[in-house]
Amino acid sequence: MKPTLAFIGAGRVASALAIRLHELHYVVTGVFSLRHDSAVRLAGQVGATAVETYPQADIVFLAVPDDVIAEVAAQLVLSDLQLTRAVVHLSGVHDLQALKMLHTVEIGSFHPLFPFREGTRLKGAEGMLVGIEASQEWLRKALVEMAGALGGNPVVLHEGKKALYHTAAVMASNYLVTLFDVSWRLMTETGVPPALAREALVTLMQGNLDNLREVSPEQALTGPIARGDTATVQKHLVALSGRLEETLYRELGRGTVGLAPGLTPDQRRDLLKLLEIKD
């Protein structure tokens, strides 16, 4: 039998999860938000009640900003949790310690590795990783089953590794967007129309992502560093000279030298010297 669910918070992640889990026949009993209109809107979409106080259910999800999880948990200590079996936060960086003051219920974390934005729907999110922690076996099983229902790949995270897990996710997700923005601005500066530059770069990036589904990073790597082409790298550095992007290029280039499998010792040495970080 599926556990009943409630949500504290009604933002992007809470909305996407609650709506999809409701579609998967999980019962959402209540939604609470400091912005009551948001709670009313989400509750109306999932057949729940928008409550004025913290809701109760078998599993209560804390869908609040990372820096207030402990504060909300401390408030829950003072609440009546007799009808609640577990409180689970949705943070990617905090571990169970953020809920350690909740002694009367089980505690857990549930982190779908997905780029949530306004209006995100999780239908079709097959293959996303879901990081899970749980203080009891029944809760771990319930969260693993929930992740599977969402189409995700549940992984029980090693203790003490949550921050490293989240760092990896941020570098792959957020910094990919940053790299796109840097590349897009550089390309439009050459006269390529912005819309065309966007399409070209997204196609290029998607091609690399598709390759990474099939082969190792070493095999997927292309470009001048993979070829040991110091002359081309030198031209890039001249083009970026004195710009903020130069340091980023050098940092990423040095990492790429370490990744490139076919370089000779001389090529590796020359590239690393060329890409030295300037003070």
PEUR-V511266 format. One record per residue. N is the residue number from 1. SS is DSSP state (a for helix, b for strand, c for the rest). PSI is psi in degrees with one decimal (none if undefined). OMEGA is omega in degrees with one decimal (999 if undefined). Layout:
N:SS:PSI:OMEGA
N:SS:PSI:OMEGA
This chain:
1:c:131.8:-177.9
2:c:141.9:175.6
3:c:150.0:171.6
4:c:153.6:-174.4
5:b:152.1:170.5
6:b:158.0:-176.4
7:b:131.3:168.3
8:b:107.6:-170.7
9:c:142.5:-177.3
10:c:34.8:180.0
11:c:-154.4:-173.2
12:a:-48.4:-176.2
13:a:-45.9:179.3
14:a:-43.5:-177.8
15:a:-47.0:-179.1
16:a:-44.3:-179.4
17:a:-49.2:-176.1
18:a:-43.7:-177.9
19:a:-45.5:-178.3
20:a:-41.1:179.0
21:a:-35.3:174.3
22:a:-42.3:177.5
23:a:-27.6:-179.7
24:c:14.4:173.0
25:c:23.6:165.3
26:c:142.0:179.5
27:c:119.4:174.9
28:b:117.9:-173.6
29:b:-34.9:-175.2
30:b:154.0:176.4
31:b:130.3:175.7
32:b:138.6:174.2
33:c:146.9:174.5
34:c:-27.2:171.7
35:c:94.6:-171.6
36:a:-32.0:179.0
37:a:-34.8:177.4
38:a:-40.3:177.6
39:a:-41.0:179.5
40:a:-44.0:-178.5
41:a:-47.4:-179.0
42:a:-42.9:179.9
43:a:-39.7:179.5
44:a:-26.8:-179.4
45:a:-18.9:-174.4
46:a:12.2:177.0
47:c:28.7:-177.8
48:c:-178.6:176.6
49:b:131.8:172.8
50:b:111.9:-171.4
51:c:158.2:-178.9
52:c:-16.0:177.1
53:c:172.8:-177.7
54:c:131.2:-176.6
55:c:165.0:176.6
56:c:149.7:178.5
57:c:176.7:175.0
58:c:-45.8:177.3
59:b:122.0:176.2
60:b:121.5:178.8
61:b:130.2:172.3
62:b:97.7:179.9
63:c:63.5:-176.1
64:c:164.0:178.5
65:c:148.2:-176.1
66:a:-39.9:-172.0
67:a:-1.7:176.7
68:a:6.5:-179.3
69:a:-49.7:-178.6
70:a:-37.0:178.8
71:a:-45.6:179.1
72:a:-39.7:177.8
73:a:-40.1:178.4
74:a:-36.0:177.0
75:a:-35.4:179.1
76:a:-28.7:177.4
77:a:-33.1:-178.1
78:c:-2.0:-177.4
79:c:166.0:175.5
80:c:108.5:-178.1
81:c:25.5:-175.1
82:c:-28.4:-177.8
83:c:6.8:-178.6
84:c:132.1:178.5
85:c:-31.1:-176.0
86:b:148.1:172.0
87:b:128.4:-173.7
88:b:125.4:176.7
89:b:163.0:-174.5
90:c:16.6:-177.2
91:c:143.8:175.6
92:c:-18.7:-174.1
93:c:-29.5:-179.3
94:c:142.3:175.7
95:c:-162.5:-175.5
96:a:-18.4:-179.4
97:a:-26.0:179.7
98:a:-18.8:-178.5
99:a:15.9:-170.7
100:c:-21.1:-179.1
101:c:-8.1:-178.9
102:c:88.2:-174.0
103:c:-15.9:-174.3
104:c:-3.0:179.3
105:c:164.2:172.3
106:b:157.2:-177.3
107:b:153.1:-179.3
108:b:176.0:172.0
109:b:149.2:-174.6
110:b:110.0:-173.7
111:b:99.3:174.6
112:b:123.8:-178.5
113:c:86.0:-171.5
114:c:143.3:-179.7
115:c:85.8:-178.6
116:c:131.2:169.8
117:c:177.0:-178.6
118:c:127.4:178.9
119:c:5.9:179.1
120:c:136.3:173.7
121:c:133.8:-175.4
122:c:-2.9:175.2
123:c:124.0:-176.5
124:c:15.3:-179.4
125:c:28.9:-178.1
126:c:137.3:176.4
127:c:-10.1:178.9
128:c:143.8:176.4
129:b:141.0:175.9
130:b:111.4:178.5
131:b:130.2:-172.5
132:b:139.6:167.7
133:b:148.6:-179.6
134:b:143.2:-178.8
135:c:-15.6:-180.0
136:c:154.8:-176.2
137:a:-39.6:-178.3
138:a:-37.0:179.7
139:a:-42.0:177.1
140:a:-45.7:179.5
141:a:-40.6:-179.9
142:a:-41.1:-179.3
143:a:-37.8:176.3
144:a:-43.8:178.8
145:a:-39.5:179.1
146:a:-43.9:178.2
147:a:-41.5:178.3
148:a:-39.1:178.7
149:a:-33.5:179.1
150:c:-7.8:-177.4
151:c:8.5:-176.3
152:c:172.2:175.0
153:b:100.1:-177.5
154:b:137.1:176.6
155:b:124.3:175.3
156:b:117.7:-172.4
157:c:145.5:177.0
158:c:143.5:-179.9
159:c:135.8:177.6
160:c:2.4:-176.0
161:c:7.0:-173.0
162:a:-43.4:-178.4
163:a:-38.3:178.7
164:a:-41.7:176.2
165:a:-45.6:-177.1
166:a:-34.4:176.2
167:a:-44.6:178.5
168:a:-42.2:-178.9
169:a:-42.3:-179.5
170:a:-42.0:-179.3
171:a:-37.9:-179.1
172:a:-31.7:-173.7
173:a:-65.5:-176.4
174:a:-43.6:-176.3
175:a:-22.0:172.0
176:a:-41.6:178.0
177:a:-41.2:177.9
178:a:-43.2:178.1
179:a:-39.1:176.3
180:a:-46.1:-177.6
181:a:-43.2:178.1
182:a:-48.2:-178.9
183:a:-40.3:-178.1
184:a:-42.9:179.4
185:a:-40.9:178.0
186:a:-42.2:-177.1
187:a:-39.7:179.5
188:a:-25.5:177.4
189:a:-22.9:-179.6
190:c:-6.4:-179.0
191:c:-3.6:176.3
192:c:128.6:180.0
193:c:139.9:-175.4
194:a:-44.5:-178.5
195:a:-39.4:179.4
196:a:-39.7:177.7
197:a:-42.4:178.4
198:a:-48.5:-178.6
199:a:-43.0:-177.8
200:a:-43.3:-177.2
201:a:-38.2:176.7
202:a:-40.7:177.1
203:a:-43.1:178.8
204:a:-46.1:-179.2
205:a:-40.2:178.8
206:a:-36.4:177.0
207:a:-41.0:177.2
208:a:-39.8:177.3
209:a:-40.1:176.9
210:a:-41.3:178.2
211:a:-38.8:-178.3
212:a:-18.1:173.3
213:a:-23.4:-171.7
214:a:-33.2:-173.4
215:c:172.3:-179.8
216:c:161.8:175.8
217:a:-39.7:179.0
218:a:-41.2:-179.3
219:a:-28.1:-178.2
220:a:-18.1:-174.4
221:c:131.6:174.7
222:c:179.9:173.5
223:c:-179.0:-170.9
224:a:-36.6:-179.6
225:a:-40.9:177.4
226:a:-28.3:-179.9
227:a:-8.6:-174.9
228:c:27.9:-173.5
229:c:83.5:-177.2
230:a:-31.4:-178.2
231:a:-41.7:179.2
232:a:-42.3:178.3
233:a:-39.1:177.9
234:a:-42.3:177.7
235:a:-40.4:178.3
236:a:-43.8:-177.7
237:a:-36.4:175.9
238:a:-42.5:-179.6
239:a:-30.6:-177.2
240:a:1.3:-173.0
241:c:127.1:178.0
242:c:-0.5:-179.2
243:c:157.1:177.8
244:a:-33.1:-177.6
245:a:-18.1:-177.9
246:a:-43.5:-179.6
247:a:-41.3:178.5
248:a:-44.0:178.9
249:a:-44.2:-179.1
250:a:-44.3:-179.6
251:a:-49.2:-178.4
252:a:-34.6:178.6
253:a:-40.8:179.8
254:a:-38.4:175.3
255:a:-35.8:-179.8
256:a:-34.3:175.7
257:a:-40.4:178.5
258:a:-25.4:-178.7
259:a:-33.2:-173.5
260:c:123.0:-171.8
261:c:-24.6:-168.8
262:c:11.1:-176.2
263:c:143.3:172.1
264:c:162.3:176.4
265:a:-38.9:179.4
266:a:-43.3:178.5
267:a:-43.2:-179.6
268:a:-43.9:179.5
269:a:-45.4:-177.7
270:a:-41.3:-179.8
271:a:-43.4:179.9
272:a:-37.9:177.0
273:a:-44.2:179.9
274:a:-34.3:-174.7
275:c:12.3:179.0
276:c:142.6:179.9
277:c:127.0:-179.8
278:c:144.9:177.4
279:c:none:999
